[in-house]
Amino acid sequence: MRSGKNTKGYPKNDELYTPKYIFDELGCEFDLDVCAPEEGPLHTPAKRWFSMKDDGLAQKWDGFVWMNPPYSKPSNWVDKWLDHNNGIALLPLNGNGKWVRTLWNSSAYCILLPPNVPFINREGEAKLSWYAISIWSVGEKGNEILNKSTFGRVRQ
């Protein structure tokens, strides 16, 4: 785990975990978590996972995937996820990256979550997000799950 602050004062560590209530609401099991902690998913319902040590970007993805990538550099993750075309992703929705436009112009479905989603750090403490957070889906299964959720209106 990286520690310290970058020049803007933000934590250098990208290792924050998706809150359990999101998985409870989605109500599904994933074949693969492509960005899990080394010890395995905290509470992600996934049969298999890749950690930072495994370098999920360098691995072959298969099945229905969950992706909550490092928010400091999500571009390559988003490209691979869109190419895979079968899964659900949790991403910040900020307008500073080319990847946001790529995602927005894709066929992916999207739901905006309420502000200040409480992510979980390695110590189990809730840390509010600094970004607007969105859930995206691609592929028939993911789109159906998003449409059945009660998170809010789905942008299709």
N, CA, C and O of each residue as an XYZ file, in Angstrom:
624
protein
N       0.837     -1.178      0.000
C       0.000      0.000      0.000
C       0.883      1.243      0.000
O       1.819      1.340      0.794
N       0.596      2.173     -0.867
C       1.340      3.422     -0.901
C       0.785      4.361      0.147
O      -0.400      4.315      0.476
N       1.628      5.191      0.656
C       1.156      6.156      1.651
C       1.690      7.533      1.311
O       2.460      7.699      0.365
N       1.274      8.517      2.091
C       1.729      9.875      1.856
C       0.719     10.643      1.028
O      -0.391     10.172      0.779
N       1.121     11.838      0.604
C       0.235     12.706     -0.167
C       0.911     13.095     -1.472
O       2.138     13.169     -1.549
N       0.100     13.343     -2.502
C       0.663     13.862     -3.727
C       0.712     15.376     -3.630
O       0.391     15.931     -2.579
N       1.101     16.057     -4.691
C       1.283     17.506     -4.626
C      -0.013     18.274     -4.416
O       0.026     19.429     -3.993
N      -1.145     17.672     -4.696
C      -2.428     18.345     -4.485
C      -3.013     18.035     -3.113
O      -4.090     18.530     -2.782
N      -2.329     17.226     -2.306
C      -2.813     16.914     -0.980
C      -3.720     15.704     -0.902
O      -4.179     15.353      0.185
N      -3.992     15.051     -2.031
C      -4.825     13.863     -2.023
C      -4.003     12.647     -1.629
O      -2.803     12.607     -1.900
N      -4.614     11.664     -1.002
C      -3.884     10.445     -0.661
C      -3.363      9.763     -1.922
O      -4.050      9.744     -2.943
N      -2.153      9.203     -1.859
C      -1.586      8.494     -3.002
C      -2.166      7.098     -3.137
O      -2.044      6.487     -4.198
N      -2.784      6.586     -2.106
C      -3.284      5.219     -2.121
C      -4.633      5.145     -2.827
O      -5.575      5.851     -2.468
N      -4.711      4.288     -3.825
C      -5.967      4.062     -4.538
C      -6.743      2.900     -3.958
O      -7.810      2.569     -4.474
N      -6.261      2.279     -2.926
C      -6.856      1.046     -2.452
C      -8.014      1.318     -1.486
O      -7.856      1.304     -0.266
N      -9.168      1.562     -2.078
C     -10.409      1.711     -1.336
C     -11.399      0.717     -1.925
O     -11.429      0.508     -3.138
N     -12.201      0.109     -1.074
C     -13.054     -0.987     -1.493
C     -14.511     -0.554     -1.594
O     -14.977      0.323     -0.868
N     -15.199     -1.192     -2.506
C     -16.613     -0.931     -2.736
C     -17.420     -1.305     -1.494
O     -17.224     -2.379     -0.924
N     -18.330     -0.418     -1.073
C     -19.167     -0.758      0.083
C     -20.095     -1.938     -0.213
O     -20.572     -2.105     -1.336
N     -20.339     -2.744      0.809
C     -21.124     -3.969      0.675
C     -22.536     -3.707      0.163
O     -23.085     -4.528     -0.572
N     -23.137     -2.569      0.542
C     -24.524     -2.317      0.138
C     -24.674     -2.279     -1.386
O     -25.751     -2.574     -1.904
N     -23.625     -1.926     -2.097
C     -23.715     -1.898     -3.562
C     -23.891     -3.317     -4.098
O     -24.717     -3.552     -4.980
N     -23.121     -4.254     -3.568
C     -23.263     -5.652     -4.008
C     -24.599     -6.233     -3.571
O     -25.216     -7.004     -4.306
N     -25.048     -5.862     -2.371
C     -26.348     -6.334     -1.907
C     -27.450     -5.892     -2.872
O     -28.345     -6.669     -3.202
N     -27.377     -4.645     -3.316
C     -28.385     -4.114     -4.233
C     -28.286     -4.748     -5.619
O     -29.308     -5.011     -6.252
N     -27.073     -4.995     -6.091
C     -26.915     -5.618     -7.412
C     -27.426     -7.056     -7.397
O     -27.991     -7.528     -8.383
N     -27.225     -7.750     -6.277
C     -27.767     -9.091     -6.107
C     -27.282    -10.123     -7.116
O     -28.071    -10.936     -7.600
N     -26.015    -10.099     -7.432
C     -25.493    -11.049     -8.423
C     -24.120    -11.555     -7.982
O     -23.518    -11.036     -7.042
N     -23.651    -12.565     -8.675
C     -22.304    -13.078     -8.450
C     -21.491    -12.845     -9.714
O     -21.989    -13.005    -10.828
N     -20.241    -12.468     -9.526
C     -19.338    -12.226    -10.642
C     -18.400    -13.407    -10.810
O     -18.047    -14.077     -9.840
N     -18.004    -13.655    -12.037
C     -17.001    -14.683    -12.299
C     -15.615    -14.200    -11.909
O     -14.762    -14.991    -11.507
N     -15.392    -12.875    -12.034
C     -14.045    -12.342    -11.851
C     -14.081    -10.909    -11.348
O     -14.797    -10.069    -11.892
N     -13.302    -10.634    -10.302
C     -13.031     -9.270     -9.843
C     -11.639     -8.948    -10.371
O     -10.665     -9.586     -9.973
N     -11.535     -7.969    -11.260
C     -10.257     -7.707    -11.936
C      -9.335     -6.763    -11.170
O      -8.191     -6.563    -11.579
N      -9.804     -6.181    -10.070
C      -9.000     -5.219     -9.288
C      -9.160     -5.453     -7.788
O      -9.472     -4.518     -7.051
N      -8.959     -6.650     -7.339
C      -9.180     -6.995     -5.931
C      -7.927     -6.760     -5.089
O      -6.827     -6.664     -5.634
N      -8.080     -6.665     -3.763
C      -6.911     -6.606     -2.883
C      -6.141     -7.933     -2.946
O      -6.691     -8.955     -3.356
N      -4.885     -7.911     -2.543
C      -4.057     -9.127     -2.590
C      -4.671    -10.277     -1.809
O      -4.542    -11.433     -2.209
N      -5.338     -9.976     -0.699
C      -5.937    -11.017      0.138
C      -7.224    -11.565     -0.468
O      -7.799    -12.518      0.058
N      -7.673    -10.985     -1.546
C      -8.940    -11.356     -2.148
C      -9.982    -10.294     -1.871
O      -9.745     -9.398     -1.062
N     -11.116    -10.373     -2.516
C     -12.158     -9.360     -2.341
C     -12.624     -9.255     -0.895
O     -12.784    -10.262     -0.205
N     -12.838     -8.030     -0.452
C     -13.327     -7.800      0.909
C     -14.718     -8.417      1.075
O     -14.943     -9.194      2.003
N     -15.624     -8.084      0.208
C     -16.957     -8.683      0.223
C     -17.571     -8.705     -1.180
O     -18.791     -8.778     -1.327
N     -16.733     -8.644     -2.192
C     -17.206     -8.741     -3.572
C     -17.602    -10.185     -3.859
O     -16.790    -11.090     -3.665
N     -18.823    -10.421     -4.314
C     -19.241    -11.791     -4.614
C     -18.642    -12.257     -5.955
O     -19.313    -12.243     -6.987
N     -17.380    -12.663     -5.912
C     -16.679    -13.093     -7.126
C     -16.034    -14.454     -6.904
O     -15.478    -14.721     -5.838
N     -16.111    -15.307     -7.912
C     -15.518    -16.638     -7.837
C     -13.991    -16.585     -7.890
O     -13.312    -17.374     -7.233
N     -13.459    -15.648     -8.679
C     -11.997    -15.496     -8.824
C     -11.661    -14.011     -8.818
O     -12.539    -13.161     -8.965
N     -10.383    -13.714     -8.648
C      -9.966    -12.323     -8.652
C      -8.508    -12.182     -9.070
O      -7.704    -13.110     -8.982
N      -8.210    -10.958     -9.534
C      -6.841    -10.533     -9.795
C      -6.547     -9.382     -8.853
O      -7.366     -8.477     -8.690
N      -5.380     -9.418     -8.236
C      -4.953     -8.327     -7.359
C      -3.916     -7.474     -8.104
O      -3.569     -7.758     -9.251
N      -3.431     -6.428     -7.429
C      -2.368     -5.603     -8.015
C      -1.160     -6.463     -8.351
O      -0.493     -6.245     -9.363
N      -0.885     -7.429     -7.507
C       0.249     -8.330     -7.722
C       0.083     -9.123     -9.023
O       1.065     -9.392     -9.715
N      -1.158     -9.497     -9.354
C      -1.441    -10.254    -10.576
C      -1.470     -9.373    -11.823
O      -1.357     -9.879    -12.939
N      -1.619     -8.065    -11.644
C      -1.764     -7.107    -12.741
C      -2.932     -7.490    -13.644
O      -2.745     -8.043    -14.728
N      -4.119     -7.188    -13.182
C      -5.335     -7.528    -13.905
C      -5.375     -7.041    -15.344
O      -6.034     -7.653    -16.185
N      -4.682     -5.952    -15.639
C      -4.653     -5.469    -17.024
C      -3.886     -6.415    -17.937
O      -4.178     -6.498    -19.130
N      -2.917     -7.121    -17.392
C      -2.093     -8.030    -18.205
C      -2.727     -9.410    -18.338
O      -2.244    -10.237    -19.111
N      -3.795     -9.668    -17.603
C      -4.428    -10.989    -17.592
C      -5.567    -11.068    -18.613
O      -6.103    -10.047    -19.042
N      -5.921    -12.284    -18.989
C      -7.086    -12.520    -19.839
C      -8.324    -12.519    -18.943
O      -8.368    -13.219    -17.932
N      -9.311    -11.743    -19.315
C     -10.558    -11.691    -18.572
C     -11.559    -12.639    -19.213
O     -11.612    -12.770    -20.436
N     -12.350    -13.297    -18.377
C     -13.426    -14.124    -18.908
C     -14.622    -14.053    -17.983
O     -14.499    -13.727    -16.802
N     -15.779    -14.363    -18.538
C     -16.996    -14.365    -17.743
C     -17.496    -12.971    -17.412
O     -17.110    -11.980    -18.031
N     -18.368    -12.928    -16.415
C     -19.011    -11.705    -15.953
C     -18.086    -11.037    -14.938
O     -17.829    -11.602    -13.875
N     -17.579     -9.834    -15.254
C     -16.559     -9.207    -14.412
C     -17.090     -8.034    -13.596
O     -18.015     -7.326    -13.993
N     -16.458     -7.864    -12.433
C     -16.630     -6.685    -11.599
C     -15.340     -5.883    -11.698
O     -14.245     -6.441    -11.633
N     -15.480     -4.552    -11.858
C     -14.295     -3.710    -11.936
C     -14.498     -2.430    -11.131
O     -15.394     -1.637    -11.421
N     -13.666     -2.240    -10.128
C     -13.548     -0.985     -9.400
C     -12.054     -0.656     -9.483
O     -11.291     -0.988     -8.576
N     -11.637      0.005    -10.584
C     -10.206      0.186    -10.853
C      -9.592      1.318    -10.038
O     -10.308      2.079     -9.388
N      -8.267      1.428    -10.071
C      -7.611      2.585     -9.437
C      -8.112      3.868    -10.102
O      -8.033      4.006    -11.322
N      -8.616      4.786     -9.319
C      -9.192      6.007     -9.875
C      -8.132      6.987    -10.361
O      -8.456      7.942    -11.066
N      -6.879      6.769    -10.000
C      -5.826      7.670    -10.459
C      -5.526      7.484    -11.940
O      -5.096      8.428    -12.603
N      -5.746      6.275    -12.475
C      -5.480      6.001    -13.893
C      -6.449      4.939    -14.417
O      -6.041      3.803    -14.657
N      -7.722      5.289    -14.597
C      -8.695      4.286    -15.016
C      -8.755      4.037    -16.530
O      -9.420      3.094    -16.959
N      -8.094      4.835    -17.331
C      -8.250      4.789    -18.782
C      -8.047      3.399    -19.386
O      -8.924      2.910    -20.099
N      -6.915      2.756    -19.118
C      -6.657      1.430    -19.685
C      -7.642      0.386    -19.176
O      -8.015     -0.537    -19.900
N      -8.056      0.542    -17.927
C      -9.042     -0.374    -17.355
C     -10.376     -0.245    -18.080
O     -11.004     -1.246    -18.426
N     -10.803      0.994    -18.306
C     -12.073      1.242    -18.984
C     -12.031      0.676    -20.402
O     -12.989      0.040    -20.842
N     -10.937      0.901    -21.116
C     -10.812      0.368    -22.476
C     -10.932     -1.156    -22.491
O     -11.639     -1.719    -23.327
N     -10.243     -1.812    -21.571
C     -10.284     -3.276    -21.537
C     -11.671     -3.771    -21.139
O     -12.165     -4.757    -21.687
N     -12.294     -3.090    -20.188
C     -13.635     -3.460    -19.737
C     -14.645     -3.322    -20.885
O     -15.484     -4.200    -21.085
N     -14.561     -2.225    -21.631
C     -15.465     -2.046    -22.774
C     -15.228     -3.119    -23.836
O     -16.182     -3.640    -24.414
N     -13.972     -3.448    -24.092
C     -13.653     -4.503    -25.061
C     -14.172     -5.862    -24.594
O     -14.640     -6.662    -25.403
N     -14.088     -6.121    -23.285
C     -14.574     -7.393    -22.734
C     -16.093     -7.511    -22.899
O     -16.611     -8.583    -23.211
N     -16.800     -6.389    -22.684
C     -18.233     -6.275    -22.955
C     -19.105     -7.245    -22.158
O     -20.091     -7.765    -22.679
N     -18.743     -7.490    -20.888
C     -19.568     -8.356    -20.052
C     -19.256     -8.082    -18.588
O     -18.417     -8.758    -17.993
N     -19.935     -7.082    -18.000
C     -19.679     -6.823    -16.599
C     -20.265     -5.526    -16.088
O     -21.010     -4.824    -16.772
N     -19.891     -5.241    -14.847
C     -20.319     -4.032    -14.150
C     -19.075     -3.368    -13.574
O     -18.162     -4.039    -13.093
N     -19.052     -2.037    -13.632
C     -17.905     -1.271    -13.132
C     -18.377     -0.117    -12.262
O     -19.440      0.461    -12.487
N     -17.567      0.201    -11.269
C     -17.806      1.347    -10.404
C     -16.700      2.351    -10.718
O     -15.516      2.034    -10.600
N     -17.087      3.557    -11.117
C     -16.100      4.536    -11.583
C     -16.439      5.939    -11.118
O     -17.605      6.264    -10.898
N     -15.404      6.779    -10.968
C     -15.679      8.186    -10.689
C     -16.213      8.819    -11.964
O     -15.859      8.395    -13.064
N     -17.037      9.802    -11.829
C     -17.535     10.493    -13.013
C     -16.992     11.911    -12.972
O     -17.652     12.843    -12.510
N     -15.775     12.043    -13.467
C     -15.197     13.380    -13.564
C     -14.887     13.648    -15.024
O     -14.612     12.720    -15.784
N     -14.930     14.892    -15.416
C     -14.800     15.237    -16.821
C     -13.396     15.500    -17.291
O     -13.226     16.084    -18.361
N     -12.375     15.101    -16.553
C     -11.013     15.452    -16.917
C     -10.298     14.442    -17.796
O      -9.234     14.754    -18.330
N     -10.833     13.260    -17.965
C     -10.115     12.236    -18.710
C     -10.795     11.879    -20.019
O     -12.021     11.914    -20.126
N      -9.984     11.532    -21.017
C     -10.501     11.075    -22.313
C     -11.382      9.835    -22.121
O     -12.345      9.622    -22.858
N     -11.031      9.022    -21.116
C     -11.774      7.798    -20.856
C     -13.234      8.075    -20.519
O     -14.100      7.252    -20.817
N     -13.524      9.231    -19.899
C     -14.916      9.558    -19.551
C     -15.732      9.711    -20.826
O     -16.845      9.193    -20.918
N     -15.190     10.415    -21.803
C     -15.896     10.600    -23.073
C     -16.044      9.258    -23.806
O     -17.096      8.976    -24.381
N     -14.994      8.437    -23.784
C     -15.055      7.113    -24.409
C     -16.179      6.288    -23.794
O     -16.969      5.668    -24.506
N     -16.240      6.289    -22.477
C     -17.276      5.544    -21.764
C     -18.657      6.104    -22.063
O     -19.590      5.355    -22.350
N     -18.783      7.421    -21.993
C     -20.069      8.072    -22.214
C     -20.595      7.814    -23.627
O     -21.801      7.659    -23.819
N     -19.705      7.767    -24.609
C     -20.108      7.553    -25.998
C     -20.259      6.081    -26.363
O     -20.609      5.757    -27.498
N     -20.001      5.195    -25.417
C     -20.137      3.757    -25.667
C     -21.604      3.347    -25.484
O     -22.467      4.181    -25.210
N     -21.860      2.057    -25.640
C     -23.221      1.534    -25.426
C     -23.470      1.139    -23.974
O     -24.509      0.555    -23.666
N     -22.533      1.448    -23.076
C     -22.669      1.077    -21.665
C     -23.842      1.820    -21.015
O     -24.116      2.978    -21.331
N     -24.519      1.130    -20.106
C     -25.561      1.732    -19.291
C     -24.901      2.386    -18.081
O     -23.791      2.013    -17.701
N     -25.580      3.362    -17.474
C     -24.980      4.099    -16.353
C     -26.034      4.532    -15.344
O     -27.153      4.893    -15.708
N     -25.657      4.488    -14.071
C     -26.453      5.056    -12.980
C     -25.521      5.929    -12.148
O     -24.418      5.508    -11.800
N     -25.960      7.135    -11.831
C     -25.205      8.003    -10.935
C     -25.626      7.697     -9.504
O     -26.818      7.661     -9.199
N     -24.663      7.479     -8.640
C     -24.963      7.207     -7.235
C     -25.072      8.518     -6.464
O     -24.568      9.545     -6.919
N     -25.724      8.493     -5.303
C     -25.790      9.699     -4.484
C     -24.382     10.167     -4.104
O     -23.445      9.368     -4.117
N     -24.223     11.450     -3.767
C     -22.906     11.967     -3.391
C     -22.337     11.267     -2.157
O     -23.071     10.701     -1.347
N     -21.023     11.322     -2.037
C     -20.307     10.838     -0.853
C     -20.503      9.358     -0.558
O     -20.842      8.983      0.564
N     -20.293      8.532     -1.553
C     -20.336      7.082     -1.351
C     -19.258      6.707     -0.328
O     -18.102      7.101     -0.487
N     -19.614      5.957      0.712
C     -18.621      5.595      1.739
C     -17.819      4.348      1.345
O     -18.262      3.221      1.566
N     -16.644      4.562      0.764
C     -15.758      3.451      0.453
C     -15.114      2.947      1.742
O     -15.159      3.625      2.768
N     -14.520      1.770      1.690
C     -13.895      1.168      2.862
C     -12.388      1.090      2.630
O     -11.946      0.623      1.581
N     -11.586      1.552      3.619
C     -10.138      1.444      3.471
C      -9.638      0.117      4.042
O     -10.425     -0.681      4.552
N      -8.342     -0.112      3.956
C      -7.758     -1.380      4.414
C      -8.018     -1.655      5.895
O      -8.052     -2.811      6.318
N      -8.198     -0.605      6.672
C      -8.441     -0.755      8.100
C      -9.916     -0.958      8.418
O     -10.283     -1.098      9.585
N     -10.770     -0.977      7.388
C     -12.196     -1.193      7.591
C     -12.975      0.070      7.899
O     -14.149     -0.002      8.261
N     -12.345      1.222      7.761
C     -12.998      2.493      8.044
C     -13.671      3.034      6.782
O     -13.157      2.878      5.674
N     -14.819      3.669      6.966
C     -15.512      4.299      5.850
C     -14.822      5.610      5.492
O     -14.513      6.420      6.366
N     -14.584      5.810      4.201
C     -13.983      7.040      3.684
C     -14.877      7.562      2.572
O     -15.083      6.879      1.569
N     -15.412      8.770      2.742
C     -16.314      9.323      1.738
C     -15.558      9.638      0.457
O     -14.413     10.091      0.493
N     -16.209      9.395     -0.677
C     -15.572      9.669     -1.968
C     -15.503     11.166     -2.224
O     -16.344     11.933     -1.757
N     -14.497     11.558     -2.966
C     -14.330     12.964     -3.354
C     -14.904     13.214     -4.730
O     -14.925     14.351     -5.202
N     -15.369     12.162     -5.377
C     -15.874     12.242     -6.738
C     -17.348     11.869     -6.783
O     -17.875     11.230     -5.873
N     -17.996     12.282     -7.861
C     -19.301     11.706     -8.174
C     -19.007     10.278     -8.618
O     -18.082     10.053     -9.398
N     -19.770      9.325     -8.138
C     -19.526      7.911     -8.436
C     -20.663      7.378     -9.309
O     -21.828      7.735     -9.136
N     -20.291      6.530    -10.234
C     -21.264      5.962    -11.154
C     -21.054      4.459    -11.274
O     -19.945      3.952    -11.103
N     -22.142      3.761    -11.571
C     -22.077      2.326    -11.848
C     -22.406      2.165    -13.324
O     -23.386      2.721    -13.820
N     -21.576      1.398    -14.016
C     -21.723      1.168    -15.448
C     -21.908     -0.315    -15.712
O     -21.424     -1.156    -14.955
N     -22.611     -0.628    -16.789
C     -22.759     -2.031    -17.189
C     -22.603     -2.151    -18.694
O     -22.956     -1.247    -19.453
N     -22.068     -3.286    -19.103
C     -22.003     -3.652    -20.513
C     -22.418     -5.111    -20.634
O     -22.182     -5.916    -19.734
N     -23.034     -5.434    -21.752
C     -23.484     -6.801    -21.963
C     -24.884     -7.012    -21.415
O     -25.345     -6.277    -20.542
N     -25.535     -8.008    -21.932
C     -26.927     -8.282    -21.591
C     -27.143     -8.500    -20.089
O     -28.057     -7.918    -19.506
N     -26.310     -9.333    -19.464
C     -26.488     -9.644    -18.041
C     -26.309     -8.399    -17.171
O     -27.142     -8.120    -16.309
N     -25.241     -7.660    -17.391
C     -24.992     -6.453    -16.607
C     -26.077     -5.417    -16.779
O     -26.506     -4.797    -15.806
N     -26.530     -5.220    -18.011
C     -27.579     -4.235    -18.265
C     -28.886     -4.629    -17.585
O     -29.596     -3.772    -17.057
N     -29.201     -5.908    -17.595
C     -30.415     -6.384    -16.924
C     -30.318     -6.146    -15.408
O     -31.290     -5.716    -14.786
N     -29.173     -6.419    -14.828
C     -28.983     -6.222    -13.385
C     -29.116     -4.750    -13.019
O     -29.763     -4.416    -12.026
N     -28.514     -3.870    -13.807
C     -28.613     -2.436    -13.529
C     -30.065     -1.966    -13.645
O     -30.531     -1.177    -12.824
N     -30.767     -2.445    -14.650
C     -32.171     -2.050    -14.834
C     -33.055     -2.512    -13.684
O     -34.046     -1.852    -13.373
N     -32.719     -3.631    -13.046
C     -33.517     -4.148    -11.931
C     -33.159     -3.487    -10.595
O     -33.923     -3.595     -9.636
N     -32.032     -2.817    -10.518
C     -31.603     -2.207     -9.251
C     -32.481     -1.003     -8.924
O     -33.196     -0.480     -9.779
N     -32.408     -0.580     -7.668
C     -33.158      0.603     -7.246
C     -32.238      1.787     -6.974
O     -32.605      2.700     -6.234
N     -31.052      1.778     -7.562
C     -30.114      2.889     -7.374
C     -30.613      4.180     -7.986
O     -30.257      5.262     -7.519
N     -31.426      4.089     -9.018
C     -31.904      5.299     -9.694
C     -32.117      5.053    -11.158
O     -32.090      3.913    -11.622
N     -32.330      6.125    -11.886
C     -32.582      6.046    -13.323
C     -31.349      5.538    -14.058
O     -30.228      5.976    -13.797
N     -31.571      4.615    -14.972
C     -30.501      4.059    -15.785
C     -30.414      4.833    -17.089
O     -31.403      4.962    -17.810
N     -29.238      5.340    -17.384
C     -29.000      5.983    -18.681
C     -28.589      4.889    -19.659
O     -27.601      4.186    -19.449
N     -29.356      4.760    -20.717
C     -29.097      3.716    -21.710
C     -28.658      4.324    -23.010
O     -28.393      3.601    -23.971
